[in-house]
Amino acid sequence: MRSSCALATLLLKLDTPSSLKDKRSIIRSAVDRLGARKNVAVAETGQRDTHKAAELTVAVVGDSPSYVEAEMGRIISSIESDDAIEVFVTRLEVY
């Protein structure tokens, strides 16, 4: 059996935090929500020194390219549903 992987780098614009502590709370909540899903890994990979932006890298593993691409779409939609976060996909790769 062959497996597939999707990897997305997301730039997040955060309107509400007034400090890095507020930002960490928002990002931790999003990462914890996503990390609870099966076959998903999430890491904060950039924009750590500013409280109005963040960069997350998300990986999804599955049995087909169509599955991992659809799952990545659901993950991005889930993040976008948080009113405190605006999502910009800077890179999406499916292997």
PyMOL Python script that loads the backbone (N, CA, C, O; Angstrom):
from pymol import cmd

cmd.read_pdbstr("""\
ATOM      1  N   MET A   1       0.848  -1.175   0.000  1.00  0.00           N
ATOM      2  CA  MET A   1       0.000   0.000   0.000  1.00  0.00           C
ATOM      3  C   MET A   1       0.897   1.242   0.000  1.00  0.00           C
ATOM      4  O   MET A   1       1.924   1.290   0.677  1.00  0.00           O
ATOM      5  N   ARG A   2       0.487   2.221  -0.761  1.00  0.00           N
ATOM      6  CA  ARG A   2       1.234   3.477  -0.848  1.00  0.00           C
ATOM      7  C   ARG A   2       0.529   4.536  -0.012  1.00  0.00           C
ATOM      8  O   ARG A   2      -0.698   4.626  -0.027  1.00  0.00           O
ATOM      9  N   SER A   3       1.293   5.330   0.708  1.00  0.00           N
ATOM     10  CA  SER A   3       0.689   6.398   1.509  1.00  0.00           C
ATOM     11  C   SER A   3       0.983   7.749   0.870  1.00  0.00           C
ATOM     12  O   SER A   3       1.895   7.889   0.055  1.00  0.00           O
ATOM     13  N   SER A   4       0.186   8.737   1.261  1.00  0.00           N
ATOM     14  CA  SER A   4       0.334  10.099   0.756  1.00  0.00           C
ATOM     15  C   SER A   4       0.459  11.053   1.930  1.00  0.00           C
ATOM     16  O   SER A   4       0.043  10.754   3.049  1.00  0.00           O
ATOM     17  N   CYS A   5       1.039  12.201   1.646  1.00  0.00           N
ATOM     18  CA  CYS A   5       1.237  13.214   2.681  1.00  0.00           C
ATOM     19  C   CYS A   5       0.959  14.586   2.082  1.00  0.00           C
ATOM     20  O   CYS A   5       1.355  14.871   0.952  1.00  0.00           O
ATOM     21  N   ALA A   6       0.280  15.426   2.842  1.00  0.00           N
ATOM     22  CA  ALA A   6       0.090  16.830   2.462  1.00  0.00           C
ATOM     23  C   ALA A   6       0.798  17.677   3.506  1.00  0.00           C
ATOM     24  O   ALA A   6       0.735  17.400   4.704  1.00  0.00           O
ATOM     25  N   LEU A   7       1.465  18.702   3.034  1.00  0.00           N
ATOM     26  CA  LEU A   7       2.204  19.605   3.910  1.00  0.00           C
ATOM     27  C   LEU A   7       1.809  21.029   3.545  1.00  0.00           C
ATOM     28  O   LEU A   7       1.949  21.441   2.394  1.00  0.00           O
ATOM     29  N   ALA A   8       1.317  21.781   4.526  1.00  0.00           N
ATOM     30  CA  ALA A   8       0.905  23.165   4.285  1.00  0.00           C
ATOM     31  C   ALA A   8       1.626  24.096   5.247  1.00  0.00           C
ATOM     32  O   ALA A   8       1.751  23.809   6.437  1.00  0.00           O
ATOM     33  N   THR A   9       2.091  25.202   4.717  1.00  0.00           N
ATOM     34  CA  THR A   9       2.636  26.275   5.540  1.00  0.00           C
ATOM     35  C   THR A   9       1.611  27.393   5.532  1.00  0.00           C
ATOM     36  O   THR A   9       1.250  27.909   4.475  1.00  0.00           O
ATOM     37  N   LEU A  10       1.149  27.763   6.709  1.00  0.00           N
ATOM     38  CA  LEU A  10       0.079  28.747   6.848  1.00  0.00           C
ATOM     39  C   LEU A  10       0.599  29.981   7.565  1.00  0.00           C
ATOM     40  O   LEU A  10       1.198  29.878   8.636  1.00  0.00           O
ATOM     41  N   LEU A  11       0.374  31.132   6.984  1.00  0.00           N
ATOM     42  CA  LEU A  11       0.671  32.390   7.649  1.00  0.00           C
ATOM     43  C   LEU A  11      -0.634  32.877   8.256  1.00  0.00           C
ATOM     44  O   LEU A  11      -1.633  33.029   7.554  1.00  0.00           O
ATOM     45  N   LEU A  12      -0.624  33.118   9.545  1.00  0.00           N
ATOM     46  CA  LEU A  12      -1.826  33.528  10.259  1.00  0.00           C
ATOM     47  C   LEU A  12      -1.706  34.985  10.669  1.00  0.00           C
ATOM     48  O   LEU A  12      -0.700  35.397  11.248  1.00  0.00           O
ATOM     49  N   LYS A  13      -2.734  35.760  10.365  1.00  0.00           N
ATOM     50  CA  LYS A  13      -2.805  37.145  10.824  1.00  0.00           C
ATOM     51  C   LYS A  13      -3.720  37.160  12.035  1.00  0.00           C
ATOM     52  O   LYS A  13      -4.849  36.671  11.977  1.00  0.00           O
ATOM     53  N   LEU A  14      -3.235  37.719  13.124  1.00  0.00           N
ATOM     54  CA  LEU A  14      -3.970  37.742  14.383  1.00  0.00           C
ATOM     55  C   LEU A  14      -4.314  39.187  14.728  1.00  0.00           C
ATOM     56  O   LEU A  14      -3.417  40.014  14.890  1.00  0.00           O
ATOM     57  N   ASP A  15      -5.595  39.496  14.840  1.00  0.00           N
ATOM     58  CA  ASP A  15      -6.015  40.868  15.114  1.00  0.00           C
ATOM     59  C   ASP A  15      -6.104  41.187  16.602  1.00  0.00           C
ATOM     60  O   ASP A  15      -5.861  42.327  16.998  1.00  0.00           O
ATOM     61  N   THR A  16      -6.444  40.210  17.429  1.00  0.00           N
ATOM     62  CA  THR A  16      -6.790  40.499  18.817  1.00  0.00           C
ATOM     63  C   THR A  16      -5.646  40.524  19.831  1.00  0.00           C
ATOM     64  O   THR A  16      -5.760  41.269  20.804  1.00  0.00           O
ATOM     65  N   PRO A  17      -4.565  39.778  19.685  1.00  0.00           N
ATOM     66  CA  PRO A  17      -3.584  39.765  20.776  1.00  0.00           C
ATOM     67  C   PRO A  17      -2.861  41.099  20.935  1.00  0.00           C
ATOM     68  O   PRO A  17      -2.501  41.759  19.961  1.00  0.00           O
ATOM     69  N   SER A  18      -2.662  41.468  22.195  1.00  0.00           N
ATOM     70  CA  SER A  18      -1.922  42.695  22.483  1.00  0.00           C
ATOM     71  C   SER A  18      -0.529  42.388  23.024  1.00  0.00           C
ATOM     72  O   SER A  18       0.245  43.296  23.329  1.00  0.00           O
ATOM     73  N   SER A  19      -0.219  41.094  23.138  1.00  0.00           N
ATOM     74  CA  SER A  19       1.097  40.687  23.638  1.00  0.00           C
ATOM     75  C   SER A  19       1.430  39.300  23.100  1.00  0.00           C
ATOM     76  O   SER A  19       0.569  38.606  22.559  1.00  0.00           O
ATOM     77  N   LEU A  20       2.680  38.911  23.255  1.00  0.00           N
ATOM     78  CA  LEU A  20       3.078  37.562  22.850  1.00  0.00           C
ATOM     79  C   LEU A  20       2.367  36.505  23.690  1.00  0.00           C
ATOM     80  O   LEU A  20       2.083  35.411  23.201  1.00  0.00           O
ATOM     81  N   LYS A  21       2.082  36.822  24.936  1.00  0.00           N
ATOM     82  CA  LYS A  21       1.357  35.889  25.810  1.00  0.00           C
ATOM     83  C   LYS A  21      -0.046  35.629  25.261  1.00  0.00           C
ATOM     84  O   LYS A  21      -0.491  34.482  25.228  1.00  0.00           O
ATOM     85  N   ASP A  22      -0.748  36.682  24.831  1.00  0.00           N
ATOM     86  CA  ASP A  22      -2.073  36.514  24.222  1.00  0.00           C
ATOM     87  C   ASP A  22      -1.977  35.681  22.948  1.00  0.00           C
ATOM     88  O   ASP A  22      -2.809  34.808  22.700  1.00  0.00           O
ATOM     89  N   LYS A  23      -0.957  35.961  22.145  1.00  0.00           N
ATOM     90  CA  LYS A  23      -0.762  35.219  20.904  1.00  0.00           C
ATOM     91  C   LYS A  23      -0.557  33.734  21.194  1.00  0.00           C
ATOM     92  O   LYS A  23      -1.172  32.884  20.551  1.00  0.00           O
ATOM     93  N   ARG A  24       0.301  33.425  22.156  1.00  0.00           N
ATOM     94  CA  ARG A  24       0.569  32.020  22.485  1.00  0.00           C
ATOM     95  C   ARG A  24      -0.703  31.294  22.882  1.00  0.00           C
ATOM     96  O   ARG A  24      -0.882  30.125  22.542  1.00  0.00           O
ATOM     97  N   SER A  25      -1.585  31.974  23.596  1.00  0.00           N
ATOM     98  CA  SER A  25      -2.850  31.368  24.005  1.00  0.00           C
ATOM     99  C   SER A  25      -3.706  31.018  22.788  1.00  0.00           C
ATOM    100  O   SER A  25      -4.272  29.927  22.717  1.00  0.00           O
ATOM    101  N   ILE A  26      -3.799  31.937  21.840  1.00  0.00           N
ATOM    102  CA  ILE A  26      -4.593  31.697  20.629  1.00  0.00           C
ATOM    103  C   ILE A  26      -3.985  30.569  19.803  1.00  0.00           C
ATOM    104  O   ILE A  26      -4.700  29.672  19.356  1.00  0.00           O
ATOM    105  N   ILE A  27      -2.680  30.609  19.600  1.00  0.00           N
ATOM    106  CA  ILE A  27      -2.004  29.593  18.788  1.00  0.00           C
ATOM    107  C   ILE A  27      -2.046  28.234  19.476  1.00  0.00           C
ATOM    108  O   ILE A  27      -2.279  27.220  18.818  1.00  0.00           O
ATOM    109  N   ARG A  28      -1.825  28.196  20.780  1.00  0.00           N
ATOM    110  CA  ARG A  28      -1.867  26.924  21.513  1.00  0.00           C
ATOM    111  C   ARG A  28      -3.240  26.273  21.381  1.00  0.00           C
ATOM    112  O   ARG A  28      -3.340  25.059  21.199  1.00  0.00           O
ATOM    113  N   SER A  29      -4.293  27.076  21.474  1.00  0.00           N
ATOM    114  CA  SER A  29      -5.647  26.554  21.332  1.00  0.00           C
ATOM    115  C   SER A  29      -5.851  25.941  19.945  1.00  0.00           C
ATOM    116  O   SER A  29      -6.400  24.845  19.826  1.00  0.00           O
ATOM    117  N   ALA A  30      -5.415  26.638  18.908  1.00  0.00           N
ATOM    118  CA  ALA A  30      -5.562  26.123  17.540  1.00  0.00           C
ATOM    119  C   ALA A  30      -4.737  24.854  17.341  1.00  0.00           C
ATOM    120  O   ALA A  30      -5.222  23.887  16.755  1.00  0.00           O
ATOM    121  N   VAL A  31      -3.503  24.852  17.822  1.00  0.00           N
ATOM    122  CA  VAL A  31      -2.631  23.685  17.677  1.00  0.00           C
ATOM    123  C   VAL A  31      -3.201  22.494  18.441  1.00  0.00           C
ATOM    124  O   VAL A  31      -3.188  21.376  17.926  1.00  0.00           O
ATOM    125  N   ASP A  32      -3.696  22.706  19.649  1.00  0.00           N
ATOM    126  CA  ASP A  32      -4.281  21.617  20.437  1.00  0.00           C
ATOM    127  C   ASP A  32      -5.510  21.033  19.751  1.00  0.00           C
ATOM    128  O   ASP A  32      -5.690  19.815  19.721  1.00  0.00           O
ATOM    129  N   ARG A  33      -6.360  21.907  19.196  1.00  0.00           N
ATOM    130  CA  ARG A  33      -7.550  21.434  18.479  1.00  0.00           C
ATOM    131  C   ARG A  33      -7.154  20.564  17.293  1.00  0.00           C
ATOM    132  O   ARG A  33      -7.725  19.495  17.081  1.00  0.00           O
ATOM    133  N   LEU A  34      -6.184  21.023  16.527  1.00  0.00           N
ATOM    134  CA  LEU A  34      -5.759  20.271  15.343  1.00  0.00           C
ATOM    135  C   LEU A  34      -4.995  19.012  15.719  1.00  0.00           C
ATOM    136  O   LEU A  34      -5.144  17.977  15.070  1.00  0.00           O
ATOM    137  N   GLY A  35      -4.181  19.094  16.761  1.00  0.00           N
ATOM    138  CA  GLY A  35      -3.398  17.947  17.189  1.00  0.00           C
ATOM    139  C   GLY A  35      -4.236  16.793  17.700  1.00  0.00           C
ATOM    140  O   GLY A  35      -3.769  15.655  17.750  1.00  0.00           O
ATOM    141  N   ALA A  36      -5.479  17.084  18.082  1.00  0.00           N
ATOM    142  CA  ALA A  36      -6.375  16.033  18.564  1.00  0.00           C
ATOM    143  C   ALA A  36      -6.911  15.176  17.414  1.00  0.00           C
ATOM    144  O   ALA A  36      -7.454  14.096  17.646  1.00  0.00           O
ATOM    145  N   ARG A  37      -6.763  15.649  16.190  1.00  0.00           N
ATOM    146  CA  ARG A  37      -7.236  14.890  15.028  1.00  0.00           C
ATOM    147  C   ARG A  37      -6.228  13.798  14.698  1.00  0.00           C
ATOM    148  O   ARG A  37      -5.025  13.972  14.894  1.00  0.00           O
ATOM    149  N   LYS A  38      -6.719  12.684  14.203  1.00  0.00           N
ATOM    150  CA  LYS A  38      -5.832  11.592  13.806  1.00  0.00           C
ATOM    151  C   LYS A  38      -5.106  11.957  12.516  1.00  0.00           C
ATOM    152  O   LYS A  38      -5.642  12.674  11.670  1.00  0.00           O
ATOM    153  N   ASN A  39      -3.895  11.462  12.378  1.00  0.00           N
ATOM    154  CA  ASN A  39      -3.088  11.607  11.171  1.00  0.00           C
ATOM    155  C   ASN A  39      -2.700  13.052  10.859  1.00  0.00           C
ATOM    156  O   ASN A  39      -2.438  13.381   9.702  1.00  0.00           O
ATOM    157  N   VAL A  40      -2.658  13.922  11.878  1.00  0.00           N
ATOM    158  CA  VAL A  40      -2.310  15.330  11.685  1.00  0.00           C
ATOM    159  C   VAL A  40      -1.195  15.715  12.657  1.00  0.00           C
ATOM    160  O   VAL A  40      -1.242  15.370  13.838  1.00  0.00           O
ATOM    161  N   ALA A  41      -0.202  16.428  12.149  1.00  0.00           N
ATOM    162  CA  ALA A  41       0.857  16.990  12.996  1.00  0.00           C
ATOM    163  C   ALA A  41       0.928  18.487  12.719  1.00  0.00           C
ATOM    164  O   ALA A  41       0.814  18.921  11.573  1.00  0.00           O
ATOM    165  N   VAL A  42       1.117  19.274  13.781  1.00  0.00           N
ATOM    166  CA  VAL A  42       1.138  20.733  13.662  1.00  0.00           C
ATOM    167  C   VAL A  42       2.315  21.280  14.460  1.00  0.00           C
ATOM    168  O   VAL A  42       2.602  20.812  15.561  1.00  0.00           O
ATOM    169  N   ALA A  43       2.992  22.278  13.894  1.00  0.00           N
ATOM    170  CA  ALA A  43       4.082  22.943  14.615  1.00  0.00           C
ATOM    171  C   ALA A  43       4.078  24.424  14.272  1.00  0.00           C
ATOM    172  O   ALA A  43       3.799  24.808  13.136  1.00  0.00           O
ATOM    173  N   GLU A  44       4.390  25.253  15.264  1.00  0.00           N
ATOM    174  CA  GLU A  44       4.597  26.673  15.000  1.00  0.00           C
ATOM    175  C   GLU A  44       6.021  26.810  14.474  1.00  0.00           C
ATOM    176  O   GLU A  44       6.979  26.476  15.172  1.00  0.00           O
ATOM    177  N   THR A  45       6.159  27.301  13.245  1.00  0.00           N
ATOM    178  CA  THR A  45       7.458  27.277  12.576  1.00  0.00           C
ATOM    179  C   THR A  45       8.026  28.650  12.235  1.00  0.00           C
ATOM    180  O   THR A  45       9.114  28.741  11.666  1.00  0.00           O
ATOM    181  N   GLY A  46       7.313  29.710  12.571  1.00  0.00           N
ATOM    182  CA  GLY A  46       7.845  31.030  12.248  1.00  0.00           C
ATOM    183  C   GLY A  46       7.029  32.139  12.873  1.00  0.00           C
ATOM    184  O   GLY A  46       6.021  31.891  13.535  1.00  0.00           O
ATOM    185  N   GLN A  47       7.475  33.369  12.657  1.00  0.00           N
ATOM    186  CA  GLN A  47       6.798  34.564  13.157  1.00  0.00           C
ATOM    187  C   GLN A  47       6.654  34.530  14.686  1.00  0.00           C
ATOM    188  O   GLN A  47       5.622  34.936  15.220  1.00  0.00           O
ATOM    189  N   ARG A  48       7.661  34.057  15.370  1.00  0.00           N
ATOM    190  CA  ARG A  48       7.563  33.894  16.826  1.00  0.00           C
ATOM    191  C   ARG A  48       7.774  35.181  17.611  1.00  0.00           C
ATOM    192  O   ARG A  48       7.403  35.260  18.782  1.00  0.00           O
ATOM    193  N   ASP A  49       8.367  36.190  16.978  1.00  0.00           N
ATOM    194  CA  ASP A  49       8.701  37.411  17.714  1.00  0.00           C
ATOM    195  C   ASP A  49       7.700  38.541  17.533  1.00  0.00           C
ATOM    196  O   ASP A  49       7.923  39.646  18.026  1.00  0.00           O
ATOM    197  N   THR A  50       6.617  38.285  16.843  1.00  0.00           N
ATOM    198  CA  THR A  50       5.588  39.300  16.656  1.00  0.00           C
ATOM    199  C   THR A  50       4.262  38.771  17.177  1.00  0.00           C
ATOM    200  O   THR A  50       3.967  37.586  17.023  1.00  0.00           O
ATOM    201  N   HIS A  51       3.463  39.627  17.789  1.00  0.00           N
ATOM    202  CA  HIS A  51       2.211  39.155  18.381  1.00  0.00           C
ATOM    203  C   HIS A  51       1.025  39.262  17.427  1.00  0.00           C
ATOM    204  O   HIS A  51      -0.081  38.863  17.789  1.00  0.00           O
ATOM    205  N   LYS A  52       1.220  39.784  16.231  1.00  0.00           N
ATOM    206  CA  LYS A  52       0.120  39.945  15.277  1.00  0.00           C
ATOM    207  C   LYS A  52       0.158  38.938  14.132  1.00  0.00           C
ATOM    208  O   LYS A  52      -0.681  38.995  13.234  1.00  0.00           O
ATOM    209  N   ALA A  53       1.122  38.016  14.153  1.00  0.00           N
ATOM    210  CA  ALA A  53       1.225  37.022  13.085  1.00  0.00           C
ATOM    211  C   ALA A  53       1.830  35.740  13.640  1.00  0.00           C
ATOM    212  O   ALA A  53       2.516  35.742  14.662  1.00  0.00           O
ATOM    213  N   ALA A  54       1.556  34.646  12.935  1.00  0.00           N
ATOM    214  CA  ALA A  54       2.138  33.355  13.299  1.00  0.00           C
ATOM    215  C   ALA A  54       2.283  32.534  12.026  1.00  0.00           C
ATOM    216  O   ALA A  54       1.601  32.779  11.031  1.00  0.00           O
ATOM    217  N   GLU A  55       3.173  31.566  12.073  1.00  0.00           N
ATOM    218  CA  GLU A  55       3.315  30.636  10.961  1.00  0.00           C
ATOM    219  C   GLU A  55       3.185  29.228  11.522  1.00  0.00           C
ATOM    220  O   GLU A  55       3.889  28.852  12.459  1.00  0.00           O
ATOM    221  N   LEU A  56       2.280  28.459  10.939  1.00  0.00           N
ATOM    222  CA  LEU A  56       2.111  27.057  11.315  1.00  0.00           C
ATOM    223  C   LEU A  56       2.431  26.187  10.117  1.00  0.00           C
ATOM    224  O   LEU A  56       2.133  26.546   8.978  1.00  0.00           O
ATOM    225  N   THR A  57       3.039  25.041  10.378  1.00  0.00           N
ATOM    226  CA  THR A  57       3.197  24.023   9.355  1.00  0.00           C
ATOM    227  C   THR A  57       2.366  22.827   9.798  1.00  0.00           C
ATOM    228  O   THR A  57       2.473  22.352  10.929  1.00  0.00           O
ATOM    229  N   VAL A  58       1.532  22.353   8.873  1.00  0.00           N
ATOM    230  CA  VAL A  58       0.600  21.267   9.158  1.00  0.00           C
ATOM    231  C   VAL A  58       0.902  20.117   8.204  1.00  0.00           C
ATOM    232  O   VAL A  58       1.079  20.331   7.005  1.00  0.00           O
ATOM    233  N   ALA A  59       0.959  18.900   8.737  1.00  0.00           N
ATOM    234  CA  ALA A  59       1.173  17.710   7.916  1.00  0.00           C
ATOM    235  C   ALA A  59       0.020  16.740   8.132  1.00  0.00           C
ATOM    236  O   ALA A  59      -0.446  16.546   9.254  1.00  0.00           O
ATOM    237  N   VAL A  60      -0.430  16.136   7.041  1.00  0.00           N
ATOM    238  CA  VAL A  60      -1.505  15.142   7.084  1.00  0.00           C
ATOM    239  C   VAL A  60      -1.024  13.909   6.330  1.00  0.00           C
ATOM    240  O   VAL A  60      -0.439  14.027   5.254  1.00  0.00           O
ATOM    241  N   VAL A  61      -1.265  12.735   6.887  1.00  0.00           N
ATOM    242  CA  VAL A  61      -0.892  11.479   6.248  1.00  0.00           C
ATOM    243  C   VAL A  61      -2.148  10.661   6.010  1.00  0.00           C
ATOM    244  O   VAL A  61      -3.037  10.605   6.859  1.00  0.00           O
ATOM    245  N   GLY A  62      -2.215  10.026   4.848  1.00  0.00           N
ATOM    246  CA  GLY A  62      -3.364   9.188   4.531  1.00  0.00           C
ATOM    247  C   GLY A  62      -3.031   8.224   3.412  1.00  0.00           C
ATOM    248  O   GLY A  62      -1.878   8.099   2.998  1.00  0.00           O
ATOM    249  N   ASP A  63      -4.066   7.539   2.928  1.00  0.00           N
ATOM    250  CA  ASP A  63      -3.835   6.496   1.933  1.00  0.00           C
ATOM    251  C   ASP A  63      -3.953   6.958   0.484  1.00  0.00           C
ATOM    252  O   ASP A  63      -3.705   6.170  -0.429  1.00  0.00           O
ATOM    253  N   SER A  64      -4.328   8.220   0.248  1.00  0.00           N
ATOM    254  CA  SER A  64      -4.424   8.699  -1.130  1.00  0.00           C
ATOM    255  C   SER A  64      -4.221  10.210  -1.185  1.00  0.00           C
ATOM    256  O   SER A  64      -4.499  10.913  -0.214  1.00  0.00           O
ATOM    257  N   PRO A  65      -3.740  10.705  -2.312  1.00  0.00           N
ATOM    258  CA  PRO A  65      -3.577  12.153  -2.456  1.00  0.00           C
ATOM    259  C   PRO A  65      -4.900  12.909  -2.304  1.00  0.00           C
ATOM    260  O   PRO A  65      -4.928  13.992  -1.720  1.00  0.00           O
ATOM    261  N   SER A  66      -5.979  12.353  -2.815  1.00  0.00           N
ATOM    262  CA  SER A  66      -7.273  13.046  -2.711  1.00  0.00           C
ATOM    263  C   SER A  66      -7.724  13.145  -1.256  1.00  0.00           C
ATOM    264  O   SER A  66      -8.297  14.158  -0.854  1.00  0.00           O
ATOM    265  N   TYR A  67      -7.469  12.099  -0.462  1.00  0.00           N
ATOM    266  CA  TYR A  67      -7.842  12.137   0.952  1.00  0.00           C
ATOM    267  C   TYR A  67      -7.057  13.215   1.695  1.00  0.00           C
ATOM    268  O   TYR A  67      -7.643  14.027   2.411  1.00  0.00           O
ATOM    269  N   VAL A  68      -5.723  13.227   1.529  1.00  0.00           N
ATOM    270  CA  VAL A  68      -4.919  14.179   2.300  1.00  0.00           C
ATOM    271  C   VAL A  68      -5.200  15.618   1.871  1.00  0.00           C
ATOM    272  O   VAL A  68      -5.164  16.529   2.698  1.00  0.00           O
ATOM    273  N   GLU A  69      -5.479  15.825   0.588  1.00  0.00           N
ATOM    274  CA  GLU A  69      -5.808  17.173   0.124  1.00  0.00           C
ATOM    275  C   GLU A  69      -7.148  17.631   0.697  1.00  0.00           C
ATOM    276  O   GLU A  69      -7.282  18.778   1.124  1.00  0.00           O
ATOM    277  N   ALA A  70      -8.138  16.741   0.709  1.00  0.00           N
ATOM    278  CA  ALA A  70      -9.446  17.081   1.284  1.00  0.00           C
ATOM    279  C   ALA A  70      -9.335  17.325   2.788  1.00  0.00           C
ATOM    280  O   ALA A  70      -9.942  18.259   3.311  1.00  0.00           O
ATOM    281  N   GLU A  71      -8.574  16.501   3.472  1.00  0.00           N
ATOM    282  CA  GLU A  71      -8.392  16.665   4.918  1.00  0.00           C
ATOM    283  C   GLU A  71      -7.689  17.988   5.224  1.00  0.00           C
ATOM    284  O   GLU A  71      -8.038  18.669   6.188  1.00  0.00           O
ATOM    285  N   MET A  72      -6.707  18.349   4.412  1.00  0.00           N
ATOM    286  CA  MET A  72      -6.022  19.624   4.610  1.00  0.00           C
ATOM    287  C   MET A  72      -7.005  20.779   4.415  1.00  0.00           C
ATOM    288  O   MET A  72      -6.944  21.770   5.143  1.00  0.00           O
ATOM    289  N   GLY A  73      -7.899  20.663   3.453  1.00  0.00           N
ATOM    290  CA  GLY A  73      -8.928  21.690   3.263  1.00  0.00           C
ATOM    291  C   GLY A  73      -9.808  21.835   4.489  1.00  0.00           C
ATOM    292  O   GLY A  73     -10.146  22.950   4.885  1.00  0.00           O
ATOM    293  N   ARG A  74     -10.184  20.706   5.096  1.00  0.00           N
ATOM    294  CA  ARG A  74     -11.002  20.748   6.315  1.00  0.00           C
ATOM    295  C   ARG A  74     -10.225  21.379   7.475  1.00  0.00           C
ATOM    296  O   ARG A  74     -10.794  22.124   8.274  1.00  0.00           O
ATOM    297  N   ILE A  75      -8.952  21.086   7.562  1.00  0.00           N
ATOM    298  CA  ILE A  75      -8.117  21.655   8.625  1.00  0.00           C
ATOM    299  C   ILE A  75      -8.013  23.168   8.466  1.00  0.00           C
ATOM    300  O   ILE A  75      -8.164  23.911   9.436  1.00  0.00           O
ATOM    301  N   ILE A  76      -7.757  23.614   7.255  1.00  0.00           N
ATOM    302  CA  ILE A  76      -7.650  25.056   7.008  1.00  0.00           C
ATOM    303  C   ILE A  76      -8.975  25.740   7.308  1.00  0.00           C
ATOM    304  O   ILE A  76      -8.994  26.819   7.899  1.00  0.00           O
ATOM    305  N   SER A  77     -10.086  25.123   6.908  1.00  0.00           N
ATOM    306  CA  SER A  77     -11.410  25.682   7.217  1.00  0.00           C
ATOM    307  C   SER A  77     -11.642  25.757   8.719  1.00  0.00           C
ATOM    308  O   SER A  77     -12.234  26.715   9.215  1.00  0.00           O
ATOM    309  N   SER A  78     -11.175  24.748   9.439  1.00  0.00           N
ATOM    310  CA  SER A  78     -11.318  24.729  10.894  1.00  0.00           C
ATOM    311  C   SER A  78     -10.571  25.899  11.530  1.00  0.00           C
ATOM    312  O   SER A  78     -11.087  26.547  12.440  1.00  0.00           O
ATOM    313  N   ILE A  79      -9.367  26.165  11.056  1.00  0.00           N
ATOM    314  CA  ILE A  79      -8.600  27.293  11.592  1.00  0.00           C
ATOM    315  C   ILE A  79      -9.286  28.604  11.229  1.00  0.00           C
ATOM    316  O   ILE A  79      -9.366  29.512  12.056  1.00  0.00           O
ATOM    317  N   GLU A  80      -9.782  28.708   9.997  1.00  0.00           N
ATOM    318  CA  GLU A  80     -10.446  29.930   9.540  1.00  0.00           C
ATOM    319  C   GLU A  80     -11.731  30.213  10.303  1.00  0.00           C
ATOM    320  O   GLU A  80     -12.176  31.360  10.351  1.00  0.00           O
ATOM    321  N   SER A  81     -12.332  29.195  10.896  1.00  0.00           N
ATOM    322  CA  SER A  81     -13.575  29.400  11.644  1.00  0.00           C
ATOM    323  C   SER A  81     -13.351  30.171  12.945  1.00  0.00           C
ATOM    324  O   SER A  81     -14.307  30.658  13.549  1.00  0.00           O
ATOM    325  N   ASP A  82     -12.104  30.283  13.374  1.00  0.00           N
ATOM    326  CA  ASP A  82     -11.769  31.077  14.556  1.00  0.00           C
ATOM    327  C   ASP A  82     -11.727  32.545  14.148  1.00  0.00           C
ATOM    328  O   ASP A  82     -10.904  32.939  13.322  1.00  0.00           O
ATOM    329  N   ASP A  83     -12.611  33.353  14.725  1.00  0.00           N
ATOM    330  CA  ASP A  83     -12.711  34.765  14.346  1.00  0.00           C
ATOM    331  C   ASP A  83     -11.444  35.562  14.630  1.00  0.00           C
ATOM    332  O   ASP A  83     -11.249  36.631  14.051  1.00  0.00           O
ATOM    333  N   ALA A  84     -10.591  35.070  15.496  1.00  0.00           N
ATOM    334  CA  ALA A  84      -9.371  35.796  15.862  1.00  0.00           C
ATOM    335  C   ALA A  84      -8.229  35.553  14.877  1.00  0.00           C
ATOM    336  O   ALA A  84      -7.168  36.165  14.994  1.00  0.00           O
ATOM    337  N   ILE A  85      -8.446  34.650  13.896  1.00  0.00           N
ATOM    338  CA  ILE A  85      -7.365  34.246  12.997  1.00  0.00           C
ATOM    339  C   ILE A  85      -7.785  34.419  11.538  1.00  0.00           C
ATOM    340  O   ILE A  85      -8.872  34.000  11.141  1.00  0.00           O
ATOM    341  N   GLU A  86      -6.914  35.038  10.749  1.00  0.00           N
ATOM    342  CA  GLU A  86      -7.082  35.100   9.300  1.00  0.00           C
ATOM    343  C   GLU A  86      -5.959  34.261   8.696  1.00  0.00           C
ATOM    344  O   GLU A  86      -4.791  34.446   9.038  1.00  0.00           O
ATOM    345  N   VAL A  87      -6.311  33.334   7.796  1.00  0.00           N
ATOM    346  CA  VAL A  87      -5.352  32.361   7.279  1.00  0.00           C
ATOM    347  C   VAL A  87      -4.936  32.702   5.849  1.00  0.00           C
ATOM    348  O   VAL A  87      -5.769  32.998   4.992  1.00  0.00           O
ATOM    349  N   PHE A  88      -3.626  32.651   5.617  1.00  0.00           N
ATOM    350  CA  PHE A  88      -3.067  32.762   4.276  1.00  0.00           C
ATOM    351  C   PHE A  88      -2.240  31.507   4.040  1.00  0.00           C
ATOM    352  O   PHE A  88      -1.285  31.249   4.774  1.00  0.00           O
ATOM    353  N   VAL A  89      -2.595  30.719   3.019  1.00  0.00           N
ATOM    354  CA  VAL A  89      -1.824  29.518   2.699  1.00  0.00           C
ATOM    355  C   VAL A  89      -0.645  29.964   1.848  1.00  0.00           C
ATOM    356  O   VAL A  89      -0.825  30.453   0.733  1.00  0.00           O
ATOM    357  N   THR A  90       0.542  29.796   2.369  1.00  0.00           N
ATOM    358  CA  THR A  90       1.712  30.230   1.626  1.00  0.00           C
ATOM    359  C   THR A  90       2.334  29.100   0.821  1.00  0.00           C
ATOM    360  O   THR A  90       3.090  29.336  -0.122  1.00  0.00           O
ATOM    361  N   ARG A  91       2.005  27.866   1.205  1.00  0.00           N
ATOM    362  CA  ARG A  91       2.572  26.725   0.491  1.00  0.00           C
ATOM    363  C   ARG A  91       1.747  25.486   0.807  1.00  0.00           C
ATOM    364  O   ARG A  91       1.453  25.211   1.970  1.00  0.00           O
ATOM    365  N   LEU A  92       1.373  24.738  -0.230  1.00  0.00           N
ATOM    366  CA  LEU A  92       0.656  23.479  -0.053  1.00  0.00           C
ATOM    367  C   LEU A  92       1.262  22.469  -1.010  1.00  0.00           C
ATOM    368  O   LEU A  92       1.298  22.684  -2.222  1.00  0.00           O
ATOM    369  N   GLU A  93       1.738  21.367  -0.452  1.00  0.00           N
ATOM    370  CA  GLU A  93       2.346  20.314  -1.259  1.00  0.00           C
ATOM    371  C   GLU A  93       1.693  18.989  -0.908  1.00  0.00           C
ATOM    372  O   GLU A  93       1.416  18.710   0.259  1.00  0.00           O
ATOM    373  N   VAL A  94       1.450  18.176  -1.926  1.00  0.00           N
ATOM    374  CA  VAL A  94       0.907  16.833  -1.722  1.00  0.00           C
ATOM    375  C   VAL A  94       1.891  15.851  -2.339  1.00  0.00           C
ATOM    376  O   VAL A  94       2.285  15.988  -3.497  1.00  0.00           O
ATOM    377  N   TYR A  95       2.284  14.856  -1.545  1.00  0.00           N
ATOM    378  CA  TYR A  95       3.234  13.839  -1.993  1.00  0.00           C
ATOM    379  C   TYR A  95       2.567  12.489  -2.061  1.00  0.00           C
ATOM    380  O   TYR A  95       3.208  11.501  -2.419  1.00  0.00           O
TER     381      TYR A  95
END
""", "prot")
cmd.dss("prot")
cmd.show_as("cartoon", "prot")
cmd.util.cbc("prot")
cmd.orient("prot")
